[in-house]
Amino acid sequence: MTKINHIIWKLLRQHISKGQLIGFAIANLIGLTIVLLAVQFYRDIRPVFNDQESFISKDYLIITRAVTGAGAMMGSNGEFSEDDINDIVHQPWCRQVGRFLNSDFAIDARLGVGSSHAMHTQFFFEAIPDEFIDIDPEEWGFSPNKPEVPVVISRDYLSLYNFGFAATQGMPRISEGQAEMLPLEFTLSGNGKRKVMPGRIVGFSNRLNTVIVPEEFMQWANGYFGTGEVQHPQRLIVEVSKPGDVKIEQYMDEHHYEVAGDKMSTSKANYFLIVISGIVIAVGIIISLLSFFVLMLSIYLLLQKNTRKLQDLLLLGYSPSEVSKPYILLVIGLNAIVLVLAIVLMLIGRMAYMGMIHAFGVGGSSVWVAILVGIIIMAAITIGNIRAIRNKVNSLWLHEK
């Protein structure tokens, strides 16, 4: 601070109310700390409600028609018509719909363990558009010129083998890496044709409880081995924009659709987490805004008490920027202290709850997003304070002119 600014500051600080400034600082500190803690807590806890692969703000539901006793006796196959699919697509919570394409031919699979084909079973394939698959295998796709079938299977299937079949039959347990190296062979037959093709497991899915092959392979195989009949999907995968929205569950109940697994319960928990976090953040922002107005009221009262002195300084030739600078520096310093303290309190609060989050096997997220939110909020409040101070001093200067 220069000598002139120091003199101006000594002249103007006489009417500063320390109690009002402390009140502003405490209110702003509480509000900002609530906001930062809510943002960080949401980021830290959200992986508990989401699979690792679906951490981004997407959620998927796999839906089927409910199987009833009467429908089963009458031979209902539970297919979705084009009207059914179009109706789902036009729902406000729906982003896109993918269709499960079933194999229309017989499949016999042989899985090698060691040097022998130890496992032999009938098999099935399904295919969906690539954008709905929750892994990104390097070798995905199919070409009849290179007849190898890449397969993505559910992790549940591997668990069933390791802890069910292998444990009771004296078979060796297999890791995911070992499973991807096992020799796999498929015998495809239908439409009077038969073909043996090599296969390979290229990944494991948490989202899809099925055996997935590339869509282009399924289209080729159904055309070559299938009956040629038009297939309507019996399962759909729906990307929703508002996980846990009560309208989704209402829609499913009204149309007698079933959602695979406990996805609706998980989505509800995630939705409530978003709502609660939003409420807490809103409360924090309201407290911060109220503290902003408290500071502005304090500054206006201070300027009002010093109106005569400010006018005298302006008449003596001091510019409005020189006269307003002490107040601006006061606001910047106070807000900077509040920001630093809020970040410290946020980190302390985070340390208190991270032990519980670690129990869920989640390591937490980076704190930089929450810190950036705090910087943006305090920058906005500081800019508002500075503009208000300058406007008030400029109005006095214009009045004197």
ChimeraX attribute file (.defattr): number of C-alpha atoms within 10 A of each C-alpha:
attribute: neighborCount
match mode: 1-to-1
recipient: residues
	/A:1	10
	/A:2	7
	/A:3	8
	/A:4	10
	/A:5	15
	/A:6	12
	/A:7	11
	/A:8	20
	/A:9	17
	/A:10	10
	/A:11	14
	/A:12	20
	/A:13	13
	/A:14	11
	/A:15	13
	/A:16	16
	/A:17	14
	/A:18	10
	/A:19	10
	/A:20	15
	/A:21	19
	/A:22	13
	/A:23	15
	/A:24	24
	/A:25	22
	/A:26	15
	/A:27	22
	/A:28	29
	/A:29	25
	/A:30	20
	/A:31	24
	/A:32	32
	/A:33	27
	/A:34	23
	/A:35	30
	/A:36	26
	/A:37	26
	/A:38	22
	/A:39	22
	/A:40	25
	/A:41	23
	/A:42	19
	/A:43	17
	/A:44	21
	/A:45	22
	/A:46	18
	/A:47	22
	/A:48	18
	/A:49	18
	/A:50	19
	/A:51	14
	/A:52	13
	/A:53	14
	/A:54	16
	/A:55	13
	/A:56	10
	/A:57	10
	/A:58	14
	/A:59	20
	/A:60	22
	/A:61	22
	/A:62	22
	/A:63	17
	/A:64	20
	/A:65	18
	/A:66	15
	/A:67	14
	/A:68	12
	/A:69	8
	/A:70	9
	/A:71	12
	/A:72	11
	/A:73	8
	/A:74	9
	/A:75	8
	/A:76	11
	/A:77	13
	/A:78	18
	/A:79	15
	/A:80	17
	/A:81	13
	/A:82	11
	/A:83	9
	/A:84	11
	/A:85	15
	/A:86	11
	/A:87	10
	/A:88	18
	/A:89	16
	/A:90	11
	/A:91	14
	/A:92	12
	/A:93	17
	/A:94	17
	/A:95	17
	/A:96	16
	/A:97	20
	/A:98	19
	/A:99	20
	/A:100	20
	/A:101	23
	/A:102	20
	/A:103	20
	/A:104	24
	/A:105	19
	/A:106	18
	/A:107	19
	/A:108	15
	/A:109	21
	/A:110	20
	/A:111	19
	/A:112	17
	/A:113	18
	/A:114	9
	/A:115	8
	/A:116	10
	/A:117	15
	/A:118	11
	/A:119	11
	/A:120	13
	/A:121	11
	/A:122	11
	/A:123	15
	/A:124	16
	/A:125	21
	/A:126	19
	/A:127	24
	/A:128	20
	/A:129	15
	/A:130	15
	/A:131	9
	/A:132	17
	/A:133	17
	/A:134	18
	/A:135	17
	/A:136	11
	/A:137	15
	/A:138	8
	/A:139	9
	/A:140	14
	/A:141	16
	/A:142	18
	/A:143	11
	/A:144	11
	/A:145	6
	/A:146	9
	/A:147	13
	/A:148	19
	/A:149	23
	/A:150	21
	/A:151	23
	/A:152	26
	/A:153	20
	/A:154	17
	/A:155	17
	/A:156	15
	/A:157	15
	/A:158	18
	/A:159	15
	/A:160	12
	/A:161	16
	/A:162	17
	/A:163	11
	/A:164	12
	/A:165	15
	/A:166	15
	/A:167	13
	/A:168	10
	/A:169	8
	/A:170	8
	/A:171	13
	/A:172	12
	/A:173	15
	/A:174	16
	/A:175	11
	/A:176	13
	/A:177	11
	/A:178	11
	/A:179	20
	/A:180	17
	/A:181	13
	/A:182	18
	/A:183	18
	/A:184	23
	/A:185	20
	/A:186	23
	/A:187	16
	/A:188	19
	/A:189	19
	/A:190	17
	/A:191	15
	/A:192	8
	/A:193	11
	/A:194	14
	/A:195	11
	/A:196	15
	/A:197	15
	/A:198	16
	/A:199	19
	/A:200	20
	/A:201	23
	/A:202	22
	/A:203	21
	/A:204	24
	/A:205	19
	/A:206	17
	/A:207	22
	/A:208	21
	/A:209	16
	/A:210	18
	/A:211	18
	/A:212	26
	/A:213	25
	/A:214	20
	/A:215	18
	/A:216	15
	/A:217	19
	/A:218	22
	/A:219	16
	/A:220	14
	/A:221	18
	/A:222	19
	/A:223	15
	/A:224	19
	/A:225	20
	/A:226	19
	/A:227	12
	/A:228	11
	/A:229	9
	/A:230	6
	/A:231	13
	/A:232	16
	/A:233	19
	/A:234	17
	/A:235	21
	/A:236	21
	/A:237	21
	/A:238	21
	/A:239	20
	/A:240	21
	/A:241	16
	/A:242	20
	/A:243	26
	/A:244	22
	/A:245	17
	/A:246	12
	/A:247	13
	/A:248	18
	/A:249	15
	/A:250	11
	/A:251	13
	/A:252	17
	/A:253	12
	/A:254	9
	/A:255	11
	/A:256	13
	/A:257	17
	/A:258	18
	/A:259	18
	/A:260	15
	/A:261	13
	/A:262	9
	/A:263	19
	/A:264	20
	/A:265	13
	/A:266	16
	/A:267	20
	/A:268	18
	/A:269	18
	/A:270	23
	/A:271	18
	/A:272	15
	/A:273	18
	/A:274	16
	/A:275	12
	/A:276	14
	/A:277	20
	/A:278	16
	/A:279	14
	/A:280	18
	/A:281	21
	/A:282	16
	/A:283	16
	/A:284	24
	/A:285	20
	/A:286	16
	/A:287	20
	/A:288	27
	/A:289	18
	/A:290	16
	/A:291	23
	/A:292	21
	/A:293	15
	/A:294	19
	/A:295	22
	/A:296	19
	/A:297	13
	/A:298	19
	/A:299	22
	/A:300	15
	/A:301	15
	/A:302	18
	/A:303	21
	/A:304	14
	/A:305	15
	/A:306	18
	/A:307	15
	/A:308	12
	/A:309	16
	/A:310	23
	/A:311	18
	/A:312	13
	/A:313	18
	/A:314	21
	/A:315	13
	/A:316	9
	/A:317	9
	/A:318	16
	/A:319	15
	/A:320	21
	/A:321	13
	/A:322	15
	/A:323	22
	/A:324	22
	/A:325	19
	/A:326	19
	/A:327	21
	/A:328	20
	/A:329	13
	/A:330	12
	/A:331	22
	/A:332	19
	/A:333	13
	/A:334	16
	/A:335	20
	/A:336	16
	/A:337	13
	/A:338	22
	/A:339	23
	/A:340	15
	/A:341	16
	/A:342	24
	/A:343	21
	/A:344	13
	/A:345	19
	/A:346	25
	/A:347	17
	/A:348	12
	/A:349	15
	/A:350	18
	/A:351	11
	/A:352	11
	/A:353	13
	/A:354	16
	/A:355	12
	/A:356	12
	/A:357	17
	/A:358	14
	/A:359	9
	/A:360	11
	/A:361	10
	/A:362	17
	/A:363	14
	/A:364	19
	/A:365	15
	/A:366	11
	/A:367	19
	/A:368	10
	/A:369	14
	/A:370	20
	/A:371	21
	/A:372	12
	/A:373	16
	/A:374	21
	/A:375	17
	/A:376	12
	/A:377	18
	/A:378	21
	/A:379	16
	/A:380	12
	/A:381	20
	/A:382	20
	/A:383	15
	/A:384	13
	/A:385	21
	/A:386	20
	/A:387	11
	/A:388	16
	/A:389	22
	/A:390	18
	/A:391	14
	/A:392	17
	/A:393	21
	/A:394	18
	/A:395	13
	/A:396	17
	/A:397	18
	/A:398	10
	/A:399	9
	/A:400	11
	/A:401	8
